[in-house]
Amino acid sequence: MKTSLKASTCAALLLGGMAAPAIATAADSPVTGRWDAVLSRNGTDIPFRLDIKGDGPSLQGVFYDGFKPYDGTTSASFQNGNLVLNVDHYLTTINARLDNGQLNGTVSAENRESSANYTFHAVRHVETAAGPAGPAIAGTWIIPLSSPSSKGEKAFRFVVQQNGGEVAGSILRIDGDTGSYTGHFKDGKWVLSHFDGGRPGVIVVTPKGDGTLEIQQESARPAKASSDYGSEAGAPDGRYAPALVAYRQDVAKARGLAEPDDFLNHTKVVDPNAKFTFNFPDNSGKLISQDDPRFKGKVVLAVVTGTWCPNCHDEAQYLVELDKKYRDKGLAIVALNFEEPDQQETLKRQKAFVKQYGVKYTYLEAGSPAQMWEKVPQLNHLDTWPATVFIGRDGKVKAVHSGFASPASGAFHEQLKADFTSRIEQLLAEKPVVAEADTPATGKALALNR
């Protein structure tokens, strides 16, 4: 699908009627305030809200994920009419020139998930009267797939929040959600889009007379080789189908339509009685294994991840919270990080990622995405980014959670947090197992919690 809306019309449709812009002060830059911005590539326009605040060293660009602000830029400058906004944790840069009150330029995105160059245009936001509310579509919808995704899924979820005529919708798949696509109702449809420094995209949602929603999606991203990211090359992938149909959850169930995959049953451990092992270098090149003192006898979350993966960005922010809460209680988190070969020498994006999110847990360099199965052979059907492995104090895998549902997924994110914390606390409550060498002369291991 190629969107036919012009950039200026698309921005007005998507962004009109939202909250009032930031008020510039004498200390602010000439670009400070709220902008209606548009990325364009291959005939597709992707509108998004961009707020700019501060001046000089404090200049910052703020993106939005749905209704919530996302402080996305890692550095920014405005000199001699030229604006530069850097989003280093996505390797994205906006370069634009302020001319006659408008910003025009380019967006370069080196992130392999969305590697591309876009044209960039932004105008000052002007408040307009709220448009029609549109039909009520809030809630969870099921999207059955005409052919399985490259990960074997037969259905996705479409999670919608609605505020009058403004909608925030997210497609939730086994590896996580798309981020929150946001927009307004006009001419019988919602044009929803998303850009937070990564995963730019636009979907058009049209309510049909039979109660379904037609979802047309266009990411404006170049195709990537699925084999590089944990899928079989050439496999049909329903996730990128240009047109999808969504059914209310109860209707889908009544009709016996396919259900989305279970996050806890998609990836399984090969041998539940074997210890989960790893041995990868840290950033200094030192090999770190599961026997390192920082992991020995602790509850461990081993996360298969990569900083090119937007859903891994979502999860890292939550893992930082878990690390702060449970580190002193016996939890250790380790990222088994898979970066593209051209990133492995400098780790530029990873370093920015760690800094942006305040990551204090261990990062190990496991290899490239294509090496995932080779480097983590203990898991079956491992094909999601991220995948979180829950390991007990005995070193054995207790559960594997595929993907990460971000706050854009609403109740599914809350359920994920409840499941994670419940499982962690249950594992922490279990007493350590004394190693065989530490037991009495009988030579038998003694489990202290028996």
C-alpha positions as CSV (number, residue, x, y, z in Angstrom):
1,M,0.0,0.0,0.0
2,K,1.2,3.5,-0.8
3,T,-0.4,6.3,1.2
4,S,-2.0,8.9,-1.1
5,L,-2.1,11.7,1.5
6,K,0.2,14.6,1.0
7,A,2.7,15.3,3.8
8,S,1.0,18.5,5.0
9,T,-2.5,16.9,4.9
10,C,-1.3,13.8,6.6
11,A,0.3,15.7,9.4
12,A,-2.8,17.8,10.0
13,L,-5.0,14.7,10.0
14,L,-2.8,12.8,12.4
15,L,-1.8,15.5,14.8
16,G,-4.6,18.1,14.9
17,G,-6.5,18.5,18.2
18,M,-3.8,17.2,20.5
19,A,-2.4,19.0,23.6
20,A,-1.2,22.5,23.4
21,P,2.4,23.1,22.2
22,A,5.3,24.0,24.5
23,I,5.7,27.8,25.1
24,A,9.0,29.3,24.1
25,T,10.8,31.5,26.5
26,A,13.6,34.0,26.0
27,A,16.1,31.4,26.9
28,D,14.8,28.9,24.3
29,S,16.1,28.2,20.8
30,P,14.3,29.5,17.8
31,V,13.2,25.9,17.1
32,T,11.7,25.4,20.5
33,G,8.1,24.3,20.6
34,R,5.8,21.7,19.0
35,W,6.1,20.6,15.4
36,D,4.0,18.5,13.1
37,A,6.7,16.4,11.4
38,V,6.7,14.0,8.5
39,L,9.1,11.4,7.3
40,S,8.8,10.4,3.6
41,R,10.2,7.5,1.7
42,N,9.1,5.6,-1.4
43,G,5.8,7.5,-1.6
44,T,4.8,6.8,2.0
45,D,4.4,9.7,4.5
46,I,4.8,9.0,8.2
47,P,3.6,11.9,10.3
48,F,4.7,12.2,13.9
49,R,4.8,14.7,16.8
50,L,8.1,16.3,17.6
51,D,8.6,18.6,20.6
52,I,11.8,20.6,20.9
53,K,12.8,22.1,24.2
54,G,15.7,23.9,25.8
55,D,18.6,25.7,24.1
56,G,22.4,25.2,23.7
57,P,23.6,22.2,25.7
58,S,20.1,21.6,27.0
59,L,18.4,21.4,23.6
60,Q,16.4,18.2,23.3
61,G,14.0,16.5,20.9
62,V,11.0,14.7,22.4
63,F,9.1,12.0,20.5
64,Y,5.9,10.3,21.4
65,D,4.9,6.7,21.8
66,G,1.1,6.9,21.6
67,F,-0.1,9.4,24.1
68,K,3.1,9.4,26.2
69,P,6.2,11.5,25.6
70,Y,9.5,9.7,24.9
71,D,12.7,11.6,25.5
72,G,14.5,10.2,22.5
73,T,17.4,12.4,21.6
74,T,20.8,11.7,23.1
75,S,22.2,15.1,21.8
76,A,21.0,18.0,19.8
77,S,22.3,21.3,18.4
78,F,20.9,24.3,16.5
79,Q,23.5,26.6,14.9
80,N,23.3,29.0,12.0
81,G,19.8,27.8,11.1
82,N,20.8,24.1,11.1
83,L,19.1,21.6,13.5
84,V,20.7,18.3,14.3
85,L,18.9,15.7,16.5
86,N,20.8,12.6,17.4
87,V,19.2,9.4,18.6
88,D,22.4,7.4,19.1
89,H,20.7,4.3,20.7
90,Y,18.9,3.8,17.3
91,L,21.8,5.3,15.2
92,T,19.3,7.8,13.9
93,T,20.0,11.4,13.0
94,I,17.7,14.2,11.9
95,N,19.4,17.0,10.0
96,A,17.2,19.9,9.1
97,R,17.4,23.6,8.1
98,L,15.0,26.2,9.5
99,D,13.8,28.3,6.6
100,N,10.7,30.6,6.6
101,G,9.5,29.0,9.8
102,Q,9.6,25.4,8.5
103,L,12.2,22.6,9.0
104,N,13.3,20.7,6.0
105,G,16.0,18.0,5.7
106,T,16.7,14.3,6.0
107,V,16.6,11.5,8.5
108,S,19.3,8.8,8.4
109,A,18.7,5.6,10.2
110,E,21.6,3.2,10.3
111,N,19.7,0.8,12.5
112,R,19.5,-2.5,10.6
113,E,15.9,-3.0,11.6
114,S,15.0,0.1,9.6
115,S,18.1,1.1,7.7
116,A,17.1,3.8,5.3
117,N,17.2,7.5,4.5
118,Y,14.0,9.6,4.6
119,T,13.1,13.2,3.7
120,F,12.0,15.3,6.7
121,H,9.6,18.2,6.8
122,A,8.0,19.9,9.8
123,V,5.7,22.8,10.4
124,R,4.7,24.6,13.6
125,H,1.7,22.9,15.2
126,V,-1.5,24.9,15.1
127,E,-4.4,23.9,17.3
128,T,-7.6,23.0,15.5
129,A,-11.0,21.9,16.6
130,A,-11.3,18.3,17.5
131,G,-12.6,16.1,14.7
132,P,-15.3,13.5,14.9
133,A,-15.0,10.8,17.6
134,G,-15.5,7.9,15.2
135,P,-16.8,4.5,16.2
136,A,-15.6,3.0,19.5
137,I,-12.8,0.6,18.8
138,A,-10.9,0.5,22.1
139,G,-10.0,-3.0,23.4
140,T,-8.3,-6.1,22.1
141,W,-8.8,-7.4,18.6
142,I,-7.6,-10.6,17.0
143,I,-5.9,-10.6,13.6
144,P,-5.9,-14.1,12.0
145,L,-3.3,-14.6,9.3
146,S,-4.0,-16.0,5.9
147,S,-0.5,-17.6,6.0
148,P,1.7,-18.2,9.1
149,S,4.3,-15.7,10.0
150,S,8.0,-16.6,9.6
151,K,7.8,-17.5,13.3
152,G,4.9,-19.8,12.9
153,E,2.2,-17.5,14.3
154,K,-1.3,-17.9,13.1
155,A,-2.7,-14.7,14.6
156,F,-1.7,-11.3,16.1
157,R,-3.4,-9.0,18.5
158,F,-4.4,-5.4,17.8
159,V,-4.6,-3.5,21.1
160,V,-6.4,-0.1,21.0
161,Q,-6.7,2.8,23.4
162,Q,-9.1,5.6,22.4
163,N,-9.7,9.1,23.5
164,G,-12.6,10.5,21.5
165,G,-11.4,10.7,17.9
166,E,-7.8,10.1,18.8
167,V,-6.6,6.5,18.8
168,A,-3.4,4.7,19.9
169,G,-3.1,1.2,18.5
170,S,-0.4,-1.4,18.6
171,I,-0.1,-4.7,16.8
172,L,1.2,-7.3,19.3
173,R,3.1,-10.3,18.0
174,I,5.1,-13.1,19.6
175,D,8.2,-11.0,19.7
176,G,6.5,-7.8,21.0
177,D,4.5,-4.9,19.7
178,T,5.0,-2.3,17.0
179,G,5.0,0.6,19.3
180,S,1.9,2.8,19.6
181,Y,0.5,4.1,16.3
182,T,-1.4,7.3,16.9
183,G,-3.9,9.4,14.9
184,H,-7.3,10.7,14.3
185,F,-10.6,9.7,12.6
186,K,-11.5,11.4,9.3
187,D,-13.3,10.4,6.2
188,G,-14.4,7.0,7.7
189,K,-10.9,5.8,8.8
190,W,-8.0,6.4,11.2
191,V,-4.6,7.2,9.8
192,L,-2.2,6.1,12.5
193,S,1.6,6.4,12.5
194,H,4.6,6.0,14.8
195,F,8.2,7.2,15.0
196,D,10.3,7.4,18.2
197,G,13.7,7.4,16.6
198,G,13.1,3.8,15.4
199,R,10.5,1.6,13.6
200,P,8.7,4.2,11.5
201,G,5.4,3.1,10.1
202,V,1.9,4.0,9.2
203,I,-1.3,2.0,9.3
204,V,-4.8,2.9,8.0
205,V,-7.6,1.4,10.0
206,T,-11.1,1.3,8.5
207,P,-14.2,0.0,10.4
208,K,-16.3,-2.3,8.2
209,G,-20.0,-2.9,8.2
210,D,-19.6,-6.4,9.6
211,G,-17.9,-5.2,12.7
212,T,-14.4,-6.0,11.6
213,L,-11.5,-3.6,11.1
214,E,-9.5,-3.5,7.9
215,I,-5.8,-2.7,8.7
216,Q,-3.5,-1.6,5.9
217,Q,0.1,-1.3,7.0
218,E,3.1,0.3,5.4
219,S,6.4,0.5,7.2
220,A,8.4,2.4,4.5
221,R,11.4,0.2,5.5
222,P,13.5,-1.8,3.1
223,A,13.0,-5.6,3.2
224,K,15.5,-7.4,5.5
225,A,16.8,-11.0,5.2
226,S,14.7,-13.0,7.7
227,S,17.5,-15.5,8.2
228,D,19.6,-12.7,9.8
229,Y,17.1,-12.3,12.6
230,G,15.9,-15.8,13.6
231,S,13.6,-16.9,10.7
232,E,14.0,-19.1,7.7
233,A,14.9,-17.1,4.6
234,G,12.1,-16.9,2.1
235,A,9.4,-18.0,4.6
236,P,6.0,-16.3,4.1
237,D,5.6,-13.6,6.8
238,G,2.1,-12.5,7.6
239,R,3.4,-9.8,9.8
240,Y,4.3,-7.7,6.8
241,A,1.1,-8.4,4.8
242,P,-0.2,-5.1,3.4
243,A,-3.8,-5.8,4.4
244,L,-5.1,-7.5,7.6
245,V,-8.5,-8.0,9.1
246,A,-9.2,-7.7,12.9
247,Y,-12.0,-9.2,14.8
248,R,-13.2,-8.4,18.3
249,Q,-11.7,-10.9,20.7
250,D,-15.0,-12.5,21.7
251,V,-16.1,-12.7,18.1
252,A,-12.9,-14.4,17.1
253,K,-13.3,-16.9,19.8
254,A,-16.9,-17.6,18.9
255,R,-15.9,-18.2,15.3
256,G,-13.1,-20.5,16.2
257,L,-10.4,-18.3,14.6
258,A,-6.8,-18.9,15.2
259,E,-5.3,-17.6,18.5
260,P,-2.0,-15.8,19.0
261,D,0.9,-17.8,20.3
262,D,1.5,-18.2,24.0
263,F,4.5,-16.1,25.1
264,L,5.5,-18.9,27.6
265,N,5.1,-21.8,25.2
266,H,6.6,-20.6,22.0
267,T,10.3,-21.3,22.9
268,K,11.1,-24.3,25.0
269,V,14.3,-25.6,26.7
270,V,15.8,-28.7,25.0
271,D,16.6,-30.4,28.3
272,P,15.0,-29.1,31.5
273,N,17.4,-31.1,33.6
274,A,20.5,-29.6,32.1
275,K,22.1,-26.4,33.4
276,F,21.9,-23.4,31.1
277,T,25.4,-22.5,30.1
278,F,27.1,-19.5,28.4
279,N,30.6,-18.3,27.9
280,F,31.0,-15.0,26.0
281,P,33.3,-12.0,26.2
282,D,32.3,-8.7,27.9
283,N,33.1,-5.4,26.4
284,S,36.7,-5.7,27.5
285,G,37.1,-9.1,25.9
286,K,37.1,-11.1,29.1
287,L,35.2,-14.3,28.9
288,I,32.3,-14.5,31.4
289,S,30.4,-17.8,32.1
290,Q,27.5,-18.9,34.2
291,D,30.1,-19.9,36.8
292,D,31.2,-16.4,37.4
293,P,30.6,-15.3,41.0
294,R,28.1,-12.7,39.9
295,F,25.8,-15.5,38.8
296,K,26.7,-18.5,40.9
297,G,23.9,-19.6,43.1
298,K,21.7,-16.7,42.1
299,V,18.4,-16.5,40.1
300,V,19.4,-15.4,36.6
301,L,17.6,-13.7,33.8
302,A,19.5,-14.5,30.6
303,V,18.2,-12.3,27.8
304,V,18.8,-13.1,24.1
305,T,18.8,-9.6,22.7
306,G,20.3,-7.1,20.3
307,T,20.3,-3.3,20.3
308,W,19.1,-3.2,16.6
309,C,15.8,-4.7,17.9
310,P,13.1,-2.1,19.0
311,N,11.4,-4.6,21.3
312,C,14.7,-5.2,23.0
313,H,14.8,-1.4,23.7
314,D,11.4,-1.7,25.3
315,E,12.5,-4.6,27.5
316,A,15.8,-3.1,28.6
317,Q,14.0,-0.2,30.3
318,Y,11.9,-2.7,32.3
319,L,15.0,-4.9,33.1
320,V,16.7,-1.8,34.6
321,E,13.8,-1.5,37.0
322,L,14.0,-5.2,37.9
323,D,17.7,-5.0,38.4
324,K,17.3,-2.1,40.8
325,K,14.6,-3.9,42.8
326,Y,16.0,-7.4,43.0
327,R,19.8,-7.2,42.6
328,D,20.4,-7.1,46.3
329,K,17.9,-9.9,46.9
330,G,19.8,-12.4,44.6
331,L,18.8,-11.6,41.1
332,A,21.4,-11.3,38.3
333,I,20.6,-10.2,34.8
334,V,22.8,-11.0,31.8
335,A,22.3,-9.8,28.2
336,L,23.5,-12.3,25.6
337,N,23.9,-9.6,23.0
338,F,23.9,-10.2,19.3
339,E,25.0,-7.3,17.1
340,E,25.5,-7.0,13.4
341,P,29.1,-7.6,12.2
342,D,29.6,-4.0,11.3
343,Q,28.7,-3.0,14.9
344,Q,30.8,-5.5,16.7
345,E,34.1,-3.6,16.4
346,T,33.0,-0.3,17.9
347,L,29.7,-1.3,19.7
348,K,28.6,2.3,19.0
349,R,24.9,1.7,19.3
350,Q,25.2,-0.7,22.2
351,K,27.2,1.9,24.2
352,A,24.6,4.5,23.5
353,F,21.8,2.0,24.4
354,V,23.4,1.2,27.8
355,K,23.9,4.9,28.6
356,Q,20.4,5.9,27.5
357,Y,18.6,3.4,29.6
358,G,21.0,3.3,32.6
359,V,21.8,-0.3,32.2
360,K,23.9,-1.7,35.1
361,Y,23.5,-5.4,34.5
362,T,26.0,-7.5,32.6
363,Y,26.3,-7.3,28.8
364,L,28.1,-10.1,26.9
365,E,28.9,-10.1,23.2
366,A,27.5,-13.4,21.9
367,G,27.9,-12.8,18.2
368,S,25.8,-11.8,15.2
369,P,22.0,-12.3,14.9
370,A,22.6,-15.1,12.4
371,Q,24.6,-17.0,15.0
372,M,21.8,-17.1,17.6
373,W,21.0,-20.8,17.2
374,E,24.6,-21.8,17.2
375,K,25.4,-19.8,20.3
376,V,22.3,-20.7,22.3
377,P,21.6,-24.3,21.4
378,Q,19.8,-25.1,24.7
379,L,16.5,-23.7,23.4
380,N,14.0,-25.0,20.8
381,H,12.1,-22.7,18.5
382,L,14.2,-19.7,19.5
383,D,13.3,-17.0,17.0
384,T,12.2,-13.9,18.9
385,W,14.0,-10.8,19.9
386,P,14.1,-10.6,22.8
387,A,13.7,-14.0,24.5
388,T,14.1,-14.1,28.3
389,V,15.3,-17.2,30.1
390,F,14.4,-17.6,33.8
391,I,17.1,-19.7,35.5
392,G,16.8,-21.0,39.1
393,R,19.5,-21.1,41.7
394,D,20.3,-24.6,40.6
395,G,21.3,-23.3,37.1
396,K,18.4,-24.9,35.3
397,V,15.8,-23.2,33.1
398,K,12.5,-22.7,34.7
399,A,10.7,-20.8,32.0
400,V,11.3,-19.0,28.7
401,H,9.3,-15.9,27.8
402,S,9.3,-15.0,24.1
403,G,9.2,-11.3,23.1
404,F,8.3,-8.3,25.2
405,A,4.9,-6.5,25.3
406,S,5.7,-2.8,25.9
407,P,3.4,-0.3,27.6
408,A,1.9,0.2,24.2
409,S,0.2,-3.2,24.7
410,G,-1.8,-2.0,27.7
411,A,-3.1,-4.8,29.8
412,F,-0.7,-7.3,28.2
413,H,2.2,-5.2,29.4
414,E,0.7,-5.2,32.9
415,Q,0.2,-8.9,32.8
416,L,3.8,-9.4,31.7
417,K,5.1,-7.4,34.6
418,A,3.0,-9.3,37.0
419,D,4.2,-12.6,35.6
420,F,7.9,-11.6,35.6
421,T,7.8,-10.3,39.2
422,S,5.8,-13.3,40.5
423,R,8.2,-15.8,38.8
424,I,11.3,-13.9,40.0
425,E,10.1,-13.7,43.6
426,Q,9.1,-17.4,43.6
427,L,12.6,-18.4,42.4
428,L,14.3,-16.0,44.9
429,A,12.4,-17.7,47.7
430,E,13.9,-21.1,46.8
431,K,17.0,-21.9,48.9
432,P,20.3,-22.4,47.2
433,V,21.4,-26.0,46.4
434,V,24.7,-26.9,48.1
435,A,27.2,-28.2,45.6
436,E,28.3,-31.9,45.9
437,A,31.7,-30.8,47.1
438,D,30.1,-29.0,50.0
439,T,28.0,-31.9,51.2
440,P,28.9,-34.5,53.9
441,A,30.9,-37.6,53.2
442,T,27.9,-39.4,51.7
443,G,28.8,-37.5,48.4
444,K,25.1,-36.7,47.8
445,A,24.1,-33.1,47.1
446,L,21.9,-31.6,49.9
447,A,19.1,-29.4,48.9
448,L,18.7,-27.0,51.8
449,N,15.0,-26.3,51.0
450,R,13.9,-29.9,51.5
